[in-house]
Amino acid sequence: MIFSDEAISDIDADLIIHGSASTTQDSPQSSNSNSVASHSPHNRPSLDSSIGSLDWDPSHQKYELMTLNGEKHLCTIPIVEVPIRNETAEAEARVAEQKELARATDRGCELLQGMEGDCLYFVSGWWSYSFCYNAEIVQFHQLPPLPGKATLPPKADPGTKQYVLGRAKTTSTKKEDEWGNQIDIRNGVKRSDSPKTEIQVKGDTRYLVQKLEGGTTCDLTGKPRRIEVQYHCDLHMSDRIGYVKEVGTCSYLMAIYTPRLCNDVAFLPPKQIKANEIVCQIVVPKDEVDYQNSLKTLEADLEATANKVEMPITVGGVVIGAGKWISKEGAGLPIPANFGQDDTVLKTEIIARAKSKAEGGEIKVLSDSELQKLDLDPSIVEELKVKVQKLAKEKGWKIEVIDAPGAVREIMGSIIDDDEEGTEKGSEEGSEELLKDEL
């Protein structure tokens, strides 16, 4: 039910009600006085040419005056013709539908033959699936994709098990060997040996179904795995697997969406049927119609303005037009102190340090457990310490680890001059020699 924004005058509403009743030669329907107003023939106003200017169609619509929250409304109700039930026609329709379903099944099988020789793949968590039309469906675990290599088709991990969920039927011929014994020779799958295909109807939707059996034996049931494959029309996609799920123990369901079936009208999605609209207009005195329509227009404009939220434009964290960082007089943003400088943050940590011989030659090195917390190999640190000691001779030295975002981690040894002992720890200025290595 739709409530129109346009009001109608009480005079026009009466003209439509009485004109409709006069045209159809039906007396107005009587009903509860709280909902529908009844009009008797002797209360009708005279019908003149003014009714011709009104939007009314009594041959396809009927009209009712209804009261809602104390306000009268003129409601326009479409006349829907209900076909008379004909059992003979219904029986003929059922027979025709069965013929159409048989035709659609054969035509659908022909359309699906275009998938012959092609395989589809689907990845869902741990498991991956391969579907090869008229062959078999396999469940497996794929190898991790290699950098720079195509992800499809996924490669099966030879170190894990894989399971056949279902196979197309195979043909076999009987032959005799030289001793008269029969030999069962399987020739593999041929086009003429496609699995049995059926058409399923669910509401107004039609799709094809194939049931594949003969899969890998299930450990829980002791029976071969089996799978039902559904083929659905999809106008907007290429051939693809929509989903795979286990509906029972070692029993599976796979849905395939393909535009191939859409070439037959039987598999096209049903057209959306819209409900017949009932439109109601508020009834007001004739001199208030213009005011009521103007009021509805104003309410609609106010609602549209309230719902319209303008999102501010932000550039670099600055709201354009806000006048918060750049005043209207034109004063610019202050230049940051570190503008133009390298913003790379280096993180250094001293893991070993020795004073010069004149200072006592004390050596401090992090313990093995502390080095391992920093993801450092104590043997590598020890090897570098020996090299730095040899180069430093009687001078002080230090070994530090340098981490920079996006760069390779480095471990560096440096020799400190005697006059540099008082400088800040970690400073490399004045170093005579550096010994650097990448981790």
JOJOKA-V995729 format. One record per residue. SS is DSSP state (alpha for helix, beta for strand, coil for the rest). OMEGA is omega in whole degrees, 0 to 359 (* if undefined). Layout:
[[SS:OMEGA] [SS:OMEGA]]
This chain:
[[coil:182] [beta:176] [beta:183] [coil:177] [coil:181] [coil:178] [coil:177] [beta:182] [beta:180] [alpha:179] [alpha:180] [alpha:179] [alpha:179] [alpha:179] [alpha:181] [alpha:180] [alpha:183] [alpha:179] [alpha:178] [alpha:180] [alpha:181] [alpha:182] [alpha:182] [alpha:180] [coil:176] [coil:176] [coil:180] [coil:181] [coil:176] [coil:181] [coil:181] [coil:184] [coil:180] [coil:185] [coil:183] [beta:179] [coil:180] [coil:180] [coil:177] [coil:184] [alpha:184] [alpha:177] [alpha:184] [coil:171] [coil:179] [coil:180] [coil:178] [coil:185] [alpha:182] [alpha:182] [alpha:180] [alpha:180] [alpha:181] [coil:180] [coil:181] [coil:182] [coil:186] [coil:179] [coil:181] [coil:182] [beta:170] [beta:190] [beta:180] [beta:172] [beta:182] [beta:180] [beta:180] [beta:182] [coil:177] [coil:180] [beta:179] [beta:177] [beta:172] [beta:184] [beta:178] [beta:185] [beta:179] [beta:176] [coil:181] [coil:181] [coil:178] [coil:182] [coil:178] [coil:183] [coil:180] [coil:184] [alpha:178] [alpha:180] [alpha:179] [alpha:178] [alpha:178] [alpha:179] [alpha:179] [alpha:178] [alpha:179] [alpha:180] [alpha:178] [alpha:177] [alpha:180] [alpha:179] [alpha:178] [alpha:178] [alpha:181] [alpha:179] [alpha:179] [alpha:180] [alpha:179] [alpha:178] [alpha:178] [alpha:181] [alpha:181] [alpha:180] [alpha:177] [alpha:178] [alpha:181] [coil:179] [coil:179] [coil:178] [beta:176] [beta:182] [beta:181] [beta:181] [beta:179] [beta:180] [coil:182] [coil:187] [beta:170] [beta:184] [beta:173] [beta:179] [beta:177] [beta:186] [coil:179] [coil:179] [coil:183] [beta:177] [beta:187] [beta:175] [beta:184] [beta:175] [coil:185] [beta:174] [coil:177] [coil:180] [coil:179] [coil:179] [coil:178] [coil:180] [coil:179] [coil:181] [coil:178] [coil:357] [coil:179] [coil:180] [coil:180] [beta:177] [coil:183] [coil:181] [coil:180] [coil:181] [coil:172] [coil:187] [beta:173] [beta:183] [beta:180] [beta:180] [beta:171] [coil:183] [coil:178] [coil:178] [beta:178] [beta:178] [beta:181] [beta:176] [beta:180] [beta:175] [coil:185] [coil:177] [coil:178] [coil:179] [coil:180] [beta:179] [beta:178] [beta:182] [beta:179] [beta:185] [beta:182] [beta:188] [coil:175] [coil:182] [alpha:181] [alpha:183] [alpha:179] [coil:177] [coil:179] [coil:183] [beta:180] [beta:176] [beta:179] [beta:179] [beta:178] [beta:187] [coil:177] [coil:182] [beta:178] [beta:178] [beta:181] [beta:182] [beta:171] [beta:178] [beta:182] [beta:179] [beta:177] [coil:178] [coil:178] [coil:182] [beta:181] [coil:180] [coil:185] [coil:183] [coil:183] [coil:180] [coil:178] [beta:176] [coil:179] [beta:184] [beta:173] [beta:181] [beta:178] [beta:178] [beta:182] [beta:175] [beta:175] [coil:185] [coil:191] [coil:184] [coil:168] [coil:180] [coil:180] [beta:174] [beta:182] [beta:180] [beta:174] [beta:177] [beta:179] [beta:184] [beta:177] [beta:181] [coil:180] [coil:176] [beta:193] [beta:176] [beta:177] [beta:177] [beta:180] [beta:178] [beta:185] [beta:175] [coil:183] [alpha:181] [alpha:182] [alpha:177] [alpha:174] [coil:186] [alpha:182] [alpha:184] [alpha:180] [coil:178] [coil:181] [coil:178] [coil:181] [coil:180] [coil:180] [coil:178] [coil:176] [coil:185] [coil:171] [coil:185] [beta:181] [beta:177] [beta:177] [beta:181] [beta:181] [beta:175] [coil:186] [alpha:183] [alpha:179] [alpha:183] [alpha:181] [alpha:179] [alpha:181] [alpha:179] [alpha:178] [alpha:180] [alpha:178] [alpha:178] [alpha:179] [alpha:179] [alpha:179] [alpha:179] [alpha:180] [alpha:179] [alpha:179] [alpha:179] [alpha:181] [alpha:182] [alpha:182] [coil:181] [coil:180] [coil:179] [coil:179] [coil:178] [coil:183] [beta:177] [beta:179] [coil:179] [coil:181] [beta:178] [beta:182] [coil:177] [coil:182] [coil:181] [coil:184] [coil:182] [coil:177] [coil:184] [coil:180] [coil:179] [coil:175] [coil:179] [coil:185] [coil:177] [coil:176] [coil:180] [coil:179] [coil:182] [coil:183] [coil:181] [coil:178] [coil:180] [coil:178] [coil:183] [coil:179] [coil:182] [coil:178] [beta:177] [beta:182] [beta:178] [beta:180] [beta:182] [beta:177] [beta:183] [beta:179] [beta:174] [coil:179] [coil:181] [alpha:179] [alpha:180] [alpha:178] [coil:176] [coil:181] [coil:182] [beta:176] [beta:180] [beta:177] [coil:179] [coil:180] [alpha:180] [alpha:178] [alpha:178] [alpha:180] [alpha:176] [alpha:177] [coil:180] [coil:179] [coil:178] [coil:181] [alpha:181] [alpha:178] [alpha:178] [alpha:179] [alpha:179] [alpha:179] [alpha:179] [alpha:179] [alpha:180] [alpha:182] [alpha:178] [alpha:181] [alpha:179] [alpha:184] [alpha:183] [coil:184] [coil:182] [coil:176] [beta:181] [beta:177] [beta:176] [beta:182] [beta:177] [beta:182] [beta:176] [beta:176] [beta:181] [coil:177] [coil:182] [coil:178] [coil:180] [coil:181] [beta:171] [beta:190] [beta:174] [beta:182] [beta:181] [beta:185] [beta:176] [coil:181] [alpha:182] [alpha:179] [alpha:184] [coil:183] [coil:180] [coil:182] [coil:180] [coil:177] [coil:180] [coil:181] [coil:180] [coil:178] [coil:179] [coil:180] [coil:183] [coil:178] [beta:176] [beta:188] [beta:177] [beta:178] [beta:178] [coil:*]]
